[in-house]
Each structure stands twice: as structure tokens, then as C-alpha cells.
Amino acid sequence: MIVLTRLNGKGFVLNAELIRTVEENPDTTITLVSGDHIVVKEPMAEVVSRSVEYGRLLRRLLPPS
């Protein structure tokens, strides 16, 4: 889960595994696998960075194979 901010300033938590695409034109728009769109204050690079870090965290929680 990653913490993001809507354009109105309210924070929310998003399951990063549900992200299909992230675009910046000029606002950052996240498209979810469901087709829903969310516009956030964070730049695209920050959303990607937080999503990658979330994925790394999940992999660290897995037992060694």
C-alpha cells in the first residue's frame, strides 16, 4: 500500500498492485486495473518510486525459496 494525496489535499492509501498505468499530463493520473482513474498531487516519478519500494517490501517478506 502506498500513501498518496488527492488534488484537494486529502491523503489516501492505494494498493499499488492495482495500478495499470501512471501518466503525467500535467496532473498525475493513475489508471487502475478496474479502469478507474485517480488524479494525485505527487509527480509520476514519485508514484513509481513508492510503488517500486512497496514491491521490494513485499519481496522481503517472502520466505527464502
C-alpha positions, 0 to 999 in steps of 0.5 A: 500500500502506498500513501498518496494525496488527492488534488484537494489535499486529502491523503489516501492509501492505494494498493499499488498492485492495482495500478495499470498505468501512471501518466503525467499530463500535467496532473498525475493520473493513475489508471487502475486495473478496474479502469478507474482513474485517480488524479494525485498531487505527487509527480509520476516519478514519485508514484513509481518510486513508492510503488517500486519500494512497496514491491521490494517490501513485499519481496522481503517478506517472502520466505527464502525459496 
